[in-house]
Amino acid sequence: MTAAVLTPFTAAEAVELGNRSWWKRLLPIGEIDYKGRRLKFTHDYLAGLKNAFDDKAYDQTAFQLADAANTHTNDPERFRGEIAEMDLRDDGLWMRLSPTDAGDKVLEENPRLGVSARIVEGYDRADGKHFPAAIQHVLGTLDPRIPGLGAWQA
């Protein structure tokens, strides 16, 4: 019998590095009523949001915590991580969060925390690049506009 030895190796205990990733469905395929508008989250619309994310419409897509009034905010003090990836699946648009330590703690304590996406339509960047729609940030909230998106998955 042949054996292989892979080096270098160590007999030390594994070390938890923290900041794991979390997945959550961000937007469903379907329609919702929002502030007097009927929003249609079709497969093509969600694909456009994913493409804008992949094309770096924004340098960073932040995970922000809602303020006491449950409003969307770009306040850097409410930053709890960065959206690292988006994935279009049969049931909607999913995201993978790379949280800060504080963001990881929030989700460990409340894995059912809701989310709300801030979508900017007709986004024209200063460099002349245009996006029909792009996600500026994702808000962690106890009162999401779209309920039933499921729990965060570590």
URKA-V533170 format. One record per residue. RES is the residue in one letter. PSI is psi in whole degrees, -180 to 180 (999 if undefined). D_LAST is the distance of its C-alpha to the last C-alpha in Angstrom with 2 decimals. Layout:
res=RES psi=PSI d_last=D_LAST
res=RES psi=PSI d_last=D_LAST
//
This chain:
res=M psi=136 d_last=39.76
res=T psi=142 d_last=38.25
res=A psi=149 d_last=35.55
res=A psi=137 d_last=33.46
res=V psi=122 d_last=32.56
res=L psi=129 d_last=29.90
res=T psi=160 d_last=30.43
res=P psi=161 d_last=29.64
res=F psi=165 d_last=27.86
res=T psi=152 d_last=27.27
res=A psi=8 d_last=27.16
res=A psi=158 d_last=25.27
res=E psi=150 d_last=22.11
res=A psi=149 d_last=18.77
res=V psi=129 d_last=17.69
res=E psi=121 d_last=14.27
res=L psi=-11 d_last=14.32
res=G psi=-175 d_last=11.72
res=N psi=58 d_last=10.28
res=R psi=175 d_last=7.08
res=S psi=152 d_last=5.99
res=W psi=137 d_last=4.44
res=W psi=147 d_last=6.50
res=K psi=146 d_last=9.11
res=R psi=129 d_last=12.70
res=L psi=-43 d_last=15.05
res=L psi=138 d_last=18.40
res=P psi=164 d_last=19.82
res=I psi=126 d_last=22.84
res=G psi=-165 d_last=25.66
res=E psi=146 d_last=27.84
res=I psi=157 d_last=27.65
res=D psi=129 d_last=30.32
res=Y psi=111 d_last=29.74
res=K psi=50 d_last=32.55
res=G psi=3 d_last=35.31
res=R psi=150 d_last=33.82
res=R psi=108 d_last=32.49
res=L psi=132 d_last=29.47
res=K psi=109 d_last=28.93
res=F psi=81 d_last=25.58
res=T psi=167 d_last=26.96
res=H psi=-43 d_last=25.40
res=D psi=-41 d_last=27.74
res=Y psi=-46 d_last=26.90
res=L psi=-35 d_last=23.13
res=A psi=-38 d_last=24.04
res=G psi=-39 d_last=26.14
res=L psi=-42 d_last=23.34
res=K psi=-44 d_last=21.19
res=N psi=-40 d_last=24.36
res=A psi=-40 d_last=25.06
res=F psi=-49 d_last=21.64
res=D psi=-31 d_last=22.24
res=D psi=6 d_last=25.78
res=K psi=50 d_last=24.65
res=A psi=-42 d_last=26.44
res=Y psi=143 d_last=25.08
res=D psi=-32 d_last=24.68
res=Q psi=134 d_last=21.38
res=T psi=104 d_last=19.23
res=A psi=153 d_last=18.03
res=F psi=114 d_last=15.52
res=Q psi=150 d_last=18.08
res=L psi=140 d_last=18.32
res=A psi=152 d_last=21.14
res=D psi=-176 d_last=24.33
res=A psi=-26 d_last=26.27
res=A psi=5 d_last=27.94
res=N psi=37 d_last=24.69
res=T psi=153 d_last=25.93
res=H psi=139 d_last=24.33
res=T psi=147 d_last=24.96
res=N psi=19 d_last=24.99
res=D psi=118 d_last=25.62
res=P psi=-24 d_last=24.19
res=E psi=-18 d_last=23.87
res=R psi=4 d_last=21.15
res=F psi=129 d_last=19.00
res=R psi=13 d_last=15.41
res=G psi=-179 d_last=14.10
res=E psi=139 d_last=14.91
res=I psi=119 d_last=13.96
res=A psi=-24 d_last=13.85
res=E psi=150 d_last=14.20
res=M psi=145 d_last=15.29
res=D psi=124 d_last=15.68
res=L psi=118 d_last=18.37
res=R psi=177 d_last=17.89
res=D psi=-29 d_last=20.36
res=D psi=6 d_last=18.96
res=G psi=-166 d_last=18.60
res=L psi=123 d_last=17.08
res=W psi=157 d_last=13.34
res=M psi=152 d_last=11.95
res=R psi=123 d_last=9.49
res=L psi=134 d_last=9.49
res=S psi=98 d_last=10.42
res=P psi=159 d_last=10.85
res=T psi=173 d_last=13.78
res=D psi=-42 d_last=13.73
res=A psi=-38 d_last=14.89
res=G psi=-40 d_last=12.31
res=D psi=-42 d_last=9.46
res=K psi=-42 d_last=11.74
res=V psi=-46 d_last=12.34
res=L psi=-32 d_last=8.88
res=E psi=-39 d_last=8.72
res=E psi=-27 d_last=12.21
res=N psi=77 d_last=11.89
res=P psi=-6 d_last=8.82
res=R psi=9 d_last=11.74
res=L psi=129 d_last=13.03
res=G psi=169 d_last=14.94
res=V psi=156 d_last=15.60
res=S psi=131 d_last=18.89
res=A psi=134 d_last=19.85
res=R psi=110 d_last=23.04
res=I psi=124 d_last=24.86
res=V psi=118 d_last=28.03
res=E psi=145 d_last=30.58
res=G psi=46 d_last=33.40
res=Y psi=116 d_last=31.86
res=D psi=115 d_last=34.54
res=R psi=162 d_last=33.65
res=A psi=-24 d_last=36.39
res=D psi=5 d_last=36.65
res=G psi=-7 d_last=37.72
res=K psi=136 d_last=34.62
res=H psi=139 d_last=34.01
res=F psi=126 d_last=30.92
res=P psi=-36 d_last=31.56
res=A psi=143 d_last=28.22
res=A psi=148 d_last=25.28
res=I psi=117 d_last=22.20
res=Q psi=-45 d_last=23.07
res=H psi=169 d_last=20.00
res=V psi=130 d_last=17.22
res=L psi=128 d_last=17.89
res=G psi=123 d_last=15.66
res=T psi=150 d_last=18.06
res=L psi=-9 d_last=18.96
res=D psi=72 d_last=21.47
res=P psi=152 d_last=20.20
res=R psi=-33 d_last=22.97
res=I psi=104 d_last=21.13
res=P psi=171 d_last=19.71
res=G psi=25 d_last=17.87
res=L psi=-2 d_last=15.16
res=G psi=170 d_last=12.57
res=A psi=162 d_last=9.59
res=W psi=144 d_last=6.50
res=Q psi=118 d_last=3.80
res=A psi=999 d_last=0.00
//
